[in-house]
Each structure stands twice: as C-alpha cells, then as structure tokens.
Amino acid sequence: MTRFPSLEGKEIVSVLERYGFVVERQRGSHIFLKHPDGRATVVPVHAGETIGPGLFAKILRDVELHREDFLKDKKGKRQK
C-alpha cells in the first residue's frame, strides 16, 4: 500500500483551484469548493495541521481525481 503525503489544507485548495474549482464559500476554517460541472468538496484549513490520509482520500473521491494526478500538479508539472 502506498502512503499519502502530508499536505496542509491550503495546499489542497491551491491545487484544486488549478483544476478549475472555485471557492464557493467559507464557514469558519472549512472552505467549500465547487467545479462548474457540479463536483464539490469541503477542505478544512487549520493553521499548522495536515490533512490525514482518510480525509485526503475522501476529498479526492469527491473531486474525482486520482492521487497521482493530484500529486503531479502539486509538484508543478501540470500544464494548462
């Protein structure tokens, strides 16, 4: 089994925005992101805390992205 990386919420939000997701609203430290095609998810952004592997997997399922694609874009390799 492969390991999930330690990512902060703001890093996840940044990558999702590059995939076309828009911050729809924020309630406290939870950011609601939505894509024009209807996909949506919630990302908690707590200072200094990382997203656990279970929540990270859930976010990826919500946005219908594969982990490899997400991580490739996080490293800056995604071309627009």
PDB file with one MODEL, atoms N, CA, C and O in Angstrom:
MODEL        1
ATOM      1  N   MET A   1       0.847  -1.183   0.000  1.00  0.00           N
ATOM      2  CA  MET A   1       0.000   0.000   0.000  1.00  0.00           C
ATOM      3  C   MET A   1       0.884   1.236   0.000  1.00  0.00           C
ATOM      4  O   MET A   1       1.851   1.323   0.757  1.00  0.00           O
ATOM      5  N   THR A   2       0.545   2.185  -0.852  1.00  0.00           N
ATOM      6  CA  THR A   2       1.329   3.407  -0.927  1.00  0.00           C
ATOM      7  C   THR A   2       0.866   4.400   0.129  1.00  0.00           C
ATOM      8  O   THR A   2      -0.268   4.352   0.605  1.00  0.00           O
ATOM      9  N   ARG A   3       1.761   5.285   0.474  1.00  0.00           N
ATOM     10  CA  ARG A   3       1.460   6.258   1.523  1.00  0.00           C
ATOM     11  C   ARG A   3       0.964   7.562   0.924  1.00  0.00           C
ATOM     12  O   ARG A   3       1.379   7.970  -0.161  1.00  0.00           O
ATOM     13  N   PHE A   4       0.067   8.202   1.658  1.00  0.00           N
ATOM     14  CA  PHE A   4      -0.404   9.524   1.261  1.00  0.00           C
ATOM     15  C   PHE A   4       0.549  10.558   1.830  1.00  0.00           C
ATOM     16  O   PHE A   4       1.067  10.377   2.932  1.00  0.00           O
ATOM     17  N   PRO A   5       0.791  11.638   1.103  1.00  0.00           N
ATOM     18  CA  PRO A   5       1.690  12.672   1.608  1.00  0.00           C
ATOM     19  C   PRO A   5       1.008  13.516   2.680  1.00  0.00           C
ATOM     20  O   PRO A   5      -0.218  13.530   2.791  1.00  0.00           O
ATOM     21  N   SER A   6       1.812  14.211   3.459  1.00  0.00           N
ATOM     22  CA  SER A   6       1.274  15.149   4.441  1.00  0.00           C
ATOM     23  C   SER A   6       1.076  16.491   3.751  1.00  0.00           C
ATOM     24  O   SER A   6       2.041  17.137   3.343  1.00  0.00           O
ATOM     25  N   LEU A   7      -0.171  16.902   3.624  1.00  0.00           N
ATOM     26  CA  LEU A   7      -0.484  18.165   2.981  1.00  0.00           C
ATOM     27  C   LEU A   7      -1.341  19.014   3.900  1.00  0.00           C
ATOM     28  O   LEU A   7      -2.176  18.499   4.643  1.00  0.00           O
ATOM     29  N   GLU A   8      -1.129  20.309   3.843  1.00  0.00           N
ATOM     30  CA  GLU A   8      -1.984  21.229   4.592  1.00  0.00           C
ATOM     31  C   GLU A   8      -3.195  21.571   3.734  1.00  0.00           C
ATOM     32  O   GLU A   8      -3.155  21.438   2.511  1.00  0.00           O
ATOM     33  N   GLY A   9      -4.251  22.003   4.367  1.00  0.00           N
ATOM     34  CA  GLY A   9      -5.477  22.331   3.664  1.00  0.00           C
ATOM     35  C   GLY A   9      -5.300  23.381   2.588  1.00  0.00           C
ATOM     36  O   GLY A   9      -5.886  23.272   1.510  1.00  0.00           O
ATOM     37  N   LYS A  10      -4.490  24.409   2.871  1.00  0.00           N
ATOM     38  CA  LYS A  10      -4.303  25.479   1.886  1.00  0.00           C
ATOM     39  C   LYS A  10      -3.589  24.972   0.639  1.00  0.00           C
ATOM     40  O   LYS A  10      -3.812  25.504  -0.449  1.00  0.00           O
ATOM     41  N   GLU A  11      -2.728  23.948   0.771  1.00  0.00           N
ATOM     42  CA  GLU A  11      -2.071  23.356  -0.394  1.00  0.00           C
ATOM     43  C   GLU A  11      -3.089  22.616  -1.261  1.00  0.00           C
ATOM     44  O   GLU A  11      -3.037  22.691  -2.488  1.00  0.00           O
ATOM     45  N   ILE A  12      -4.001  21.910  -0.627  1.00  0.00           N
ATOM     46  CA  ILE A  12      -5.039  21.179  -1.350  1.00  0.00           C
ATOM     47  C   ILE A  12      -5.950  22.151  -2.087  1.00  0.00           C
ATOM     48  O   ILE A  12      -6.289  21.927  -3.249  1.00  0.00           O
ATOM     49  N   VAL A  13      -6.346  23.226  -1.418  1.00  0.00           N
ATOM     50  CA  VAL A  13      -7.207  24.242  -2.048  1.00  0.00           C
ATOM     51  C   VAL A  13      -6.499  24.832  -3.262  1.00  0.00           C
ATOM     52  O   VAL A  13      -7.129  25.027  -4.301  1.00  0.00           O
ATOM     53  N   SER A  14      -5.225  25.117  -3.154  1.00  0.00           N
ATOM     54  CA  SER A  14      -4.457  25.703  -4.250  1.00  0.00           C
ATOM     55  C   SER A  14      -4.441  24.784  -5.465  1.00  0.00           C
ATOM     56  O   SER A  14      -4.647  25.247  -6.586  1.00  0.00           O
ATOM     57  N   VAL A  15      -4.202  23.504  -5.266  1.00  0.00           N
ATOM     58  CA  VAL A  15      -4.170  22.557  -6.384  1.00  0.00           C
ATOM     59  C   VAL A  15      -5.556  22.416  -7.004  1.00  0.00           C
ATOM     60  O   VAL A  15      -5.687  22.373  -8.227  1.00  0.00           O
ATOM     61  N   LEU A  16      -6.583  22.344  -6.174  1.00  0.00           N
ATOM     62  CA  LEU A  16      -7.941  22.200  -6.701  1.00  0.00           C
ATOM     63  C   LEU A  16      -8.346  23.423  -7.525  1.00  0.00           C
ATOM     64  O   LEU A  16      -9.076  23.290  -8.508  1.00  0.00           O
ATOM     65  N   GLU A  17      -7.884  24.599  -7.137  1.00  0.00           N
ATOM     66  CA  GLU A  17      -8.185  25.802  -7.913  1.00  0.00           C
ATOM     67  C   GLU A  17      -7.551  25.719  -9.298  1.00  0.00           C
ATOM     68  O   GLU A  17      -8.120  26.220 -10.268  1.00  0.00           O
ATOM     69  N   ARG A  18      -6.379  25.092  -9.401  1.00  0.00           N
ATOM     70  CA  ARG A  18      -5.745  24.910 -10.708  1.00  0.00           C
ATOM     71  C   ARG A  18      -6.538  23.944 -11.580  1.00  0.00           C
ATOM     72  O   ARG A  18      -6.423  23.985 -12.805  1.00  0.00           O
ATOM     73  N   TYR A  19      -7.335  23.082 -10.973  1.00  0.00           N
ATOM     74  CA  TYR A  19      -8.189  22.156 -11.712  1.00  0.00           C
ATOM     75  C   TYR A  19      -9.554  22.764 -12.022  1.00  0.00           C
ATOM     76  O   TYR A  19     -10.429  22.069 -12.538  1.00  0.00           O
ATOM     77  N   GLY A  20      -9.749  24.030 -11.723  1.00  0.00           N
ATOM     78  CA  GLY A  20     -10.994  24.701 -12.084  1.00  0.00           C
ATOM     79  C   GLY A  20     -12.005  24.822 -10.959  1.00  0.00           C
ATOM     80  O   GLY A  20     -13.105  25.328 -11.181  1.00  0.00           O
ATOM     81  N   PHE A  21     -11.667  24.376  -9.761  1.00  0.00           N
ATOM     82  CA  PHE A  21     -12.578  24.517  -8.626  1.00  0.00           C
ATOM     83  C   PHE A  21     -12.537  25.948  -8.126  1.00  0.00           C
ATOM     84  O   PHE A  21     -11.495  26.603  -8.161  1.00  0.00           O
ATOM     85  N   VAL A  22     -13.676  26.424  -7.661  1.00  0.00           N
ATOM     86  CA  VAL A  22     -13.799  27.801  -7.186  1.00  0.00           C
ATOM     87  C   VAL A  22     -14.269  27.756  -5.734  1.00  0.00           C
ATOM     88  O   VAL A  22     -15.127  26.954  -5.367  1.00  0.00           O
ATOM     89  N   VAL A  23     -13.688  28.636  -4.919  1.00  0.00           N
ATOM     90  CA  VAL A  23     -14.142  28.739  -3.531  1.00  0.00           C
ATOM     91  C   VAL A  23     -15.545  29.322  -3.556  1.00  0.00           C
ATOM     92  O   VAL A  23     -15.743  30.483  -3.914  1.00  0.00           O
ATOM     93  N   GLU A  24     -16.507  28.510  -3.174  1.00  0.00           N
ATOM     94  CA  GLU A  24     -17.902  28.945  -3.189  1.00  0.00           C
ATOM     95  C   GLU A  24     -18.244  29.718  -1.920  1.00  0.00           C
ATOM     96  O   GLU A  24     -18.920  30.747  -1.958  1.00  0.00           O
ATOM     97  N   ARG A  25     -17.758  29.193  -0.797  1.00  0.00           N
ATOM     98  CA  ARG A  25     -17.998  29.878   0.468  1.00  0.00           C
ATOM     99  C   ARG A  25     -17.055  29.310   1.509  1.00  0.00           C
ATOM    100  O   ARG A  25     -16.390  28.299   1.284  1.00  0.00           O
ATOM    101  N   GLN A  26     -17.010  29.975   2.648  1.00  0.00           N
ATOM    102  CA  GLN A  26     -16.197  29.516   3.754  1.00  0.00           C
ATOM    103  C   GLN A  26     -16.980  29.704   5.032  1.00  0.00           C
ATOM    104  O   GLN A  26     -17.610  30.739   5.249  1.00  0.00           O
ATOM    105  N   ARG A  27     -16.933  28.688   5.871  1.00  0.00           N
ATOM    106  CA  ARG A  27     -17.576  28.789   7.173  1.00  0.00           C
ATOM    107  C   ARG A  27     -16.542  28.387   8.215  1.00  0.00           C
ATOM    108  O   ARG A  27     -16.187  27.216   8.349  1.00  0.00           O
ATOM    109  N   GLY A  28     -16.076  29.374   8.936  1.00  0.00           N
ATOM    110  CA  GLY A  28     -15.002  29.113   9.883  1.00  0.00           C
ATOM    111  C   GLY A  28     -13.741  28.733   9.122  1.00  0.00           C
ATOM    112  O   GLY A  28     -13.284  29.472   8.250  1.00  0.00           O
ATOM    113  N   SER A  29     -13.185  27.574   9.460  1.00  0.00           N
ATOM    114  CA  SER A  29     -11.959  27.128   8.797  1.00  0.00           C
ATOM    115  C   SER A  29     -12.236  26.123   7.685  1.00  0.00           C
ATOM    116  O   SER A  29     -11.300  25.518   7.163  1.00  0.00           O
ATOM    117  N   HIS A  30     -13.491  25.933   7.314  1.00  0.00           N
ATOM    118  CA  HIS A  30     -13.852  24.979   6.271  1.00  0.00           C
ATOM    119  C   HIS A  30     -14.186  25.710   4.973  1.00  0.00           C
ATOM    120  O   HIS A  30     -15.080  26.554   4.929  1.00  0.00           O
ATOM    121  N   ILE A  31     -13.447  25.367   3.917  1.00  0.00           N
ATOM    122  CA  ILE A  31     -13.635  26.003   2.615  1.00  0.00           C
ATOM    123  C   ILE A  31     -14.421  25.056   1.717  1.00  0.00           C
ATOM    124  O   ILE A  31     -14.039  23.899   1.542  1.00  0.00           O
ATOM    125  N   PHE A  32     -15.516  25.547   1.149  1.00  0.00           N
ATOM    126  CA  PHE A  32     -16.363  24.783   0.244  1.00  0.00           C
ATOM    127  C   PHE A  32     -15.953  25.130  -1.183  1.00  0.00           C
ATOM    128  O   PHE A  32     -16.042  26.287  -1.593  1.00  0.00           O
ATOM    129  N   LEU A  33     -15.505  24.134  -1.934  1.00  0.00           N
ATOM    130  CA  LEU A  33     -15.083  24.342  -3.313  1.00  0.00           C
ATOM    131  C   LEU A  33     -16.047  23.639  -4.251  1.00  0.00           C
ATOM    132  O   LEU A  33     -16.544  22.553  -3.954  1.00  0.00           O
ATOM    133  N   LYS A  34     -16.307  24.277  -5.393  1.00  0.00           N
ATOM    134  CA  LYS A  34     -17.220  23.703  -6.365  1.00  0.00           C
ATOM    135  C   LYS A  34     -16.651  23.888  -7.759  1.00  0.00           C
ATOM    136  O   LYS A  34     -16.034  24.909  -8.062  1.00  0.00           O
ATOM    137  N   HIS A  35     -16.865  22.891  -8.605  1.00  0.00           N
ATOM    138  CA  HIS A  35     -16.434  22.926 -10.005  1.00  0.00           C
ATOM    139  C   HIS A  35     -17.654  23.232 -10.856  1.00  0.00           C
ATOM    140  O   HIS A  35     -18.764  22.857 -10.477  1.00  0.00           O
ATOM    141  N   PRO A  36     -17.490  23.899 -11.992  1.00  0.00           N
ATOM    142  CA  PRO A  36     -18.641  24.204 -12.854  1.00  0.00           C
ATOM    143  C   PRO A  36     -19.439  22.974 -13.290  1.00  0.00           C
ATOM    144  O   PRO A  36     -20.626  23.090 -13.592  1.00  0.00           O
ATOM    145  N   ASP A  37     -18.797  21.784 -13.327  1.00  0.00           N
ATOM    146  CA  ASP A  37     -19.522  20.582 -13.733  1.00  0.00           C
ATOM    147  C   ASP A  37     -20.294  19.915 -12.593  1.00  0.00           C
ATOM    148  O   ASP A  37     -20.930  18.880 -12.794  1.00  0.00           O
ATOM    149  N   GLY A  38     -20.238  20.508 -11.395  1.00  0.00           N
ATOM    150  CA  GLY A  38     -21.041  20.010 -10.284  1.00  0.00           C
ATOM    151  C   GLY A  38     -20.282  19.312  -9.176  1.00  0.00           C
ATOM    152  O   GLY A  38     -20.824  19.116  -8.089  1.00  0.00           O
ATOM    153  N   ARG A  39     -19.046  18.935  -9.425  1.00  0.00           N
ATOM    154  CA  ARG A  39     -18.256  18.294  -8.363  1.00  0.00           C
ATOM    155  C   ARG A  39     -17.991  19.306  -7.254  1.00  0.00           C
ATOM    156  O   ARG A  39     -17.785  20.492  -7.515  1.00  0.00           O
ATOM    157  N   ALA A  40     -17.998  18.821  -6.011  1.00  0.00           N
ATOM    158  CA  ALA A  40     -17.790  19.725  -4.875  1.00  0.00           C
ATOM    159  C   ALA A  40     -17.139  18.966  -3.724  1.00  0.00           C
ATOM    160  O   ALA A  40     -17.241  17.743  -3.627  1.00  0.00           O
ATOM    161  N   THR A  41     -16.475  19.711  -2.866  1.00  0.00           N
ATOM    162  CA  THR A  41     -15.867  19.128  -1.673  1.00  0.00           C
ATOM    163  C   THR A  41     -15.659  20.215  -0.629  1.00  0.00           C
ATOM    164  O   THR A  41     -15.816  21.404  -0.904  1.00  0.00           O
ATOM    165  N   VAL A  42     -15.308  19.786   0.561  1.00  0.00           N
ATOM    166  CA  VAL A  42     -15.010  20.689   1.669  1.00  0.00           C
ATOM    167  C   VAL A  42     -13.600  20.386   2.147  1.00  0.00           C
ATOM    168  O   VAL A  42     -13.246  19.223   2.342  1.00  0.00           O
ATOM    169  N   VAL A  43     -12.793  21.422   2.336  1.00  0.00           N
ATOM    170  CA  VAL A  43     -11.416  21.250   2.805  1.00  0.00           C
ATOM    171  C   VAL A  43     -11.241  22.064   4.084  1.00  0.00           C
ATOM    172  O   VAL A  43     -11.431  23.280   4.069  1.00  0.00           O
ATOM    173  N   PRO A  44     -10.879  21.406   5.197  1.00  0.00           N
ATOM    174  CA  PRO A  44     -10.595  22.167   6.414  1.00  0.00           C
ATOM    175  C   PRO A  44      -9.203  22.786   6.331  1.00  0.00           C
ATOM    176  O   PRO A  44      -8.240  22.118   5.954  1.00  0.00           O
ATOM    177  N   VAL A  45      -9.105  24.049   6.682  1.00  0.00           N
ATOM    178  CA  VAL A  45      -7.824  24.746   6.641  1.00  0.00           C
ATOM    179  C   VAL A  45      -7.528  25.242   8.052  1.00  0.00           C
ATOM    180  O   VAL A  45      -7.904  26.347   8.442  1.00  0.00           O
ATOM    181  N   HIS A  46      -6.837  24.381   8.806  1.00  0.00           N
ATOM    182  CA  HIS A  46      -6.441  24.729  10.167  1.00  0.00           C
ATOM    183  C   HIS A  46      -4.951  25.021  10.168  1.00  0.00           C
ATOM    184  O   HIS A  46      -4.166  24.243   9.626  1.00  0.00           O
ATOM    185  N   ALA A  47      -4.561  26.116  10.760  1.00  0.00           N
ATOM    186  CA  ALA A  47      -3.161  26.535  10.765  1.00  0.00           C
ATOM    187  C   ALA A  47      -2.271  25.481  11.399  1.00  0.00           C
ATOM    188  O   ALA A  47      -2.519  25.035  12.519  1.00  0.00           O
ATOM    189  N   GLY A  48      -1.226  25.086  10.668  1.00  0.00           N
ATOM    190  CA  GLY A  48      -0.244  24.164  11.201  1.00  0.00           C
ATOM    191  C   GLY A  48      -0.666  22.710  11.243  1.00  0.00           C
ATOM    192  O   GLY A  48       0.102  21.873  11.716  1.00  0.00           O
ATOM    193  N   GLU A  49      -1.854  22.376  10.769  1.00  0.00           N
ATOM    194  CA  GLU A  49      -2.311  20.986  10.792  1.00  0.00           C
ATOM    195  C   GLU A  49      -2.349  20.425   9.387  1.00  0.00           C
ATOM    196  O   GLU A  49      -2.670  21.123   8.426  1.00  0.00           O
ATOM    197  N   THR A  50      -2.012  19.142   9.286  1.00  0.00           N
ATOM    198  CA  THR A  50      -2.051  18.484   7.991  1.00  0.00           C
ATOM    199  C   THR A  50      -3.340  17.680   7.858  1.00  0.00           C
ATOM    200  O   THR A  50      -3.978  17.325   8.849  1.00  0.00           O
ATOM    201  N   ILE A  51      -3.702  17.405   6.613  1.00  0.00           N
ATOM    202  CA  ILE A  51      -4.885  16.601   6.322  1.00  0.00           C
ATOM    203  C   ILE A  51      -4.477  15.137   6.427  1.00  0.00           C
ATOM    204  O   ILE A  51      -3.473  14.730   5.842  1.00  0.00           O
ATOM    205  N   GLY A  52      -5.236  14.356   7.156  1.00  0.00           N
ATOM    206  CA  GLY A  52      -4.954  12.936   7.320  1.00  0.00           C
ATOM    207  C   GLY A  52      -5.213  12.151   6.049  1.00  0.00           C
ATOM    208  O   GLY A  52      -5.888  12.644   5.145  1.00  0.00           O
ATOM    209  N   PRO A  53      -4.686  10.936   5.966  1.00  0.00           N
ATOM    210  CA  PRO A  53      -4.835  10.142   4.747  1.00  0.00           C
ATOM    211  C   PRO A  53      -6.278   9.784   4.420  1.00  0.00           C
ATOM    212  O   PRO A  53      -6.638   9.724   3.244  1.00  0.00           O
ATOM    213  N   GLY A  54      -7.103   9.547   5.411  1.00  0.00           N
ATOM    214  CA  GLY A  54      -8.500   9.208   5.164  1.00  0.00           C
ATOM    215  C   GLY A  54      -9.270  10.377   4.578  1.00  0.00           C
ATOM    216  O   GLY A  54     -10.025  10.209   3.620  1.00  0.00           O
ATOM    217  N   LEU A  55      -9.086  11.554   5.144  1.00  0.00           N
ATOM    218  CA  LEU A  55      -9.767  12.743   4.641  1.00  0.00           C
ATOM    219  C   LEU A  55      -9.244  13.121   3.257  1.00  0.00           C
ATOM    220  O   LEU A  55     -10.015  13.544   2.396  1.00  0.00           O
ATOM    221  N   PHE A  56      -7.940  12.972   3.043  1.00  0.00           N
ATOM    222  CA  PHE A  56      -7.361  13.265   1.738  1.00  0.00           C
ATOM    223  C   PHE A  56      -7.969  12.344   0.675  1.00  0.00           C
ATOM    224  O   PHE A  56      -8.296  12.794  -0.423  1.00  0.00           O
ATOM    225  N   ALA A  57      -8.117  11.072   0.996  1.00  0.00           N
ATOM    226  CA  ALA A  57      -8.731  10.115   0.065  1.00  0.00           C
ATOM    227  C   ALA A  57     -10.187  10.493  -0.216  1.00  0.00           C
ATOM    228  O   ALA A  57     -10.649  10.371  -1.350  1.00  0.00           O
ATOM    229  N   LYS A  58     -10.903  10.947   0.799  1.00  0.00           N
ATOM    230  CA  LYS A  58     -12.298  11.352   0.634  1.00  0.00           C
ATOM    231  C   LYS A  58     -12.406  12.580  -0.274  1.00  0.00           C
ATOM    232  O   LYS A  58     -13.290  12.642  -1.128  1.00  0.00           O
ATOM    233  N   ILE A  59     -11.529  13.535  -0.096  1.00  0.00           N
ATOM    234  CA  ILE A  59     -11.522  14.733  -0.943  1.00  0.00           C
ATOM    235  C   ILE A  59     -11.260  14.337  -2.394  1.00  0.00           C
ATOM    236  O   ILE A  59     -11.924  14.841  -3.300  1.00  0.00           O
ATOM    237  N   LEU A  60     -10.303  13.443  -2.624  1.00  0.00           N
ATOM    238  CA  LEU A  60     -10.010  13.004  -3.983  1.00  0.00           C
ATOM    239  C   LEU A  60     -11.197  12.273  -4.606  1.00  0.00           C
ATOM    240  O   LEU A  60     -11.456  12.426  -5.799  1.00  0.00           O
ATOM    241  N   ARG A  61     -11.919  11.483  -3.817  1.00  0.00           N
ATOM    242  CA  ARG A  61     -13.123  10.811  -4.332  1.00  0.00           C
ATOM    243  C   ARG A  61     -14.186  11.843  -4.681  1.00  0.00           C
ATOM    244  O   ARG A  61     -14.846  11.727  -5.714  1.00  0.00           O
ATOM    245  N   ASP A  62     -14.358  12.849  -3.832  1.00  0.00           N
ATOM    246  CA  ASP A  62     -15.353  13.903  -4.081  1.00  0.00           C
ATOM    247  C   ASP A  62     -15.095  14.627  -5.399  1.00  0.00           C
ATOM    248  O   ASP A  62     -16.025  14.915  -6.152  1.00  0.00           O
ATOM    249  N   VAL A  63     -13.828  14.916  -5.667  1.00  0.00           N
ATOM    250  CA  VAL A  63     -13.489  15.707  -6.851  1.00  0.00           C
ATOM    251  C   VAL A  63     -13.142  14.834  -8.052  1.00  0.00           C
ATOM    252  O   VAL A  63     -12.820  15.344  -9.126  1.00  0.00           O
ATOM    253  N   GLU A  64     -13.206  13.534  -7.871  1.00  0.00           N
ATOM    254  CA  GLU A  64     -12.968  12.559  -8.940  1.00  0.00           C
ATOM    255  C   GLU A  64     -11.603  12.727  -9.586  1.00  0.00           C
ATOM    256  O   GLU A  64     -11.482  12.762 -10.810  1.00  0.00           O
ATOM    257  N   LEU A  65     -10.569  12.833  -8.743  1.00  0.00           N
ATOM    258  CA  LEU A  65      -9.188  12.909  -9.213  1.00  0.00           C
ATOM    259  C   LEU A  65      -8.418  11.715  -8.672  1.00  0.00           C
ATOM    260  O   LEU A  65      -8.709  11.211  -7.587  1.00  0.00           O
ATOM    261  N   HIS A  66      -7.435  11.271  -9.441  1.00  0.00           N
ATOM    262  CA  HIS A  66      -6.543  10.224  -8.967  1.00  0.00           C
ATOM    263  C   HIS A  66      -5.405  10.867  -8.196  1.00  0.00           C
ATOM    264  O   HIS A  66      -4.992  11.989  -8.485  1.00  0.00           O
ATOM    265  N   ARG A  67      -4.915  10.147  -7.225  1.00  0.00           N
ATOM    266  CA  ARG A  67      -3.858  10.669  -6.367  1.00  0.00           C
ATOM    267  C   ARG A  67      -2.628  11.072  -7.178  1.00  0.00           C
ATOM    268  O   ARG A  67      -2.006  12.096  -6.898  1.00  0.00           O
ATOM    269  N   GLU A  68      -2.278  10.266  -8.186  1.00  0.00           N
ATOM    270  CA  GLU A  68      -1.089  10.552  -8.992  1.00  0.00           C
ATOM    271  C   GLU A  68      -1.238  11.887  -9.736  1.00  0.00           C
ATOM    272  O   GLU A  68      -0.295  12.676  -9.802  1.00  0.00           O
ATOM    273  N   ASP A  69      -2.429  12.129 -10.291  1.00  0.00           N
ATOM    274  CA  ASP A  69      -2.666  13.394 -10.994  1.00  0.00           C
ATOM    275  C   ASP A  69      -2.573  14.574 -10.039  1.00  0.00           C
ATOM    276  O   ASP A  69      -1.978  15.603 -10.360  1.00  0.00           O
ATOM    277  N   PHE A  70      -3.165  14.413  -8.866  1.00  0.00           N
ATOM    278  CA  PHE A  70      -3.146  15.482  -7.865  1.00  0.00           C
ATOM    279  C   PHE A  70      -1.712  15.795  -7.454  1.00  0.00           C
ATOM    280  O   PHE A  70      -1.321  16.961  -7.396  1.00  0.00           O
ATOM    281  N   LEU A  71      -0.932  14.763  -7.170  1.00  0.00           N
ATOM    282  CA  LEU A  71       0.437  14.973  -6.700  1.00  0.00           C
ATOM    283  C   LEU A  71       1.328  15.523  -7.809  1.00  0.00           C
ATOM    284  O   LEU A  71       2.235  16.310  -7.538  1.00  0.00           O
ATOM    285  N   LYS A  72       1.079  15.119  -9.055  1.00  0.00           N
ATOM    286  CA  LYS A  72       1.842  15.641 -10.183  1.00  0.00           C
ATOM    287  C   LYS A  72       1.616  17.147 -10.284  1.00  0.00           C
ATOM    288  O   LYS A  72       2.559  17.907 -10.504  1.00  0.00           O
ATOM    289  N   ASP A  73       0.357  17.579 -10.121  1.00  0.00           N
ATOM    290  CA  ASP A  73       0.048  19.003 -10.201  1.00  0.00           C
ATOM    291  C   ASP A  73       0.600  19.750  -8.997  1.00  0.00           C
ATOM    292  O   ASP A  73       1.007  20.904  -9.126  1.00  0.00           O
ATOM    293  N   LYS A  74       0.622  19.125  -7.844  1.00  0.00           N
ATOM    294  CA  LYS A  74       1.169  19.772  -6.657  1.00  0.00           C
ATOM    295  C   LYS A  74       2.644  20.105  -6.863  1.00  0.00           C
ATOM    296  O   LYS A  74       3.134  21.123  -6.373  1.00  0.00           O
ATOM    297  N   LYS A  75       3.341  19.242  -7.590  1.00  0.00           N
ATOM    298  CA  LYS A  75       4.767  19.469  -7.849  1.00  0.00           C
ATOM    299  C   LYS A  75       4.993  20.481  -8.962  1.00  0.00           C
ATOM    300  O   LYS A  75       6.133  20.835  -9.263  1.00  0.00           O
ATOM    301  N   GLY A  76       3.901  20.951  -9.576  1.00  0.00           N
ATOM    302  CA  GLY A  76       4.031  21.986 -10.591  1.00  0.00           C
ATOM    303  C   GLY A  76       4.234  21.463 -11.995  1.00  0.00           C
ATOM    304  O   GLY A  76       4.636  22.224 -12.875  1.00  0.00           O
ATOM    305  N   LYS A  77       3.968  20.182 -12.237  1.00  0.00           N
ATOM    306  CA  LYS A  77       4.202  19.605 -13.550  1.00  0.00           C
ATOM    307  C   LYS A  77       2.989  19.709 -14.463  1.00  0.00           C
ATOM    308  O   LYS A  77       3.100  19.405 -15.650  1.00  0.00           O
ATOM    309  N   ARG A  78       1.857  20.121 -13.962  1.00  0.00           N
ATOM    310  CA  ARG A  78       0.642  20.165 -14.786  1.00  0.00           C
ATOM    311  C   ARG A  78       0.703  21.341 -15.735  1.00  0.00           C
ATOM    312  O   ARG A  78       1.002  22.459 -15.318  1.00  0.00           O
ATOM    313  N   GLN A  79       0.428  21.109 -16.984  1.00  0.00           N
ATOM    314  CA  GLN A  79       0.406  22.153 -17.998  1.00  0.00           C
ATOM    315  C   GLN A  79      -1.037  22.554 -18.258  1.00  0.00           C
ATOM    316  O   GLN A  79      -1.912  21.688 -18.288  1.00  0.00           O
ATOM    317  N   LYS A  80      -1.306  23.818 -18.442  1.00  0.00           N
ATOM    318  CA  LYS A  80      -2.674  24.270 -18.751  1.00  0.00           C
ATOM    319  C   LYS A  80      -2.864  24.368 -20.236  1.00  0.00           C
ATOM    320  O   LYS A  80      -3.945  24.731 -20.698  1.00  0.00           O
TER     321      LYS A  80
ENDMDL
END
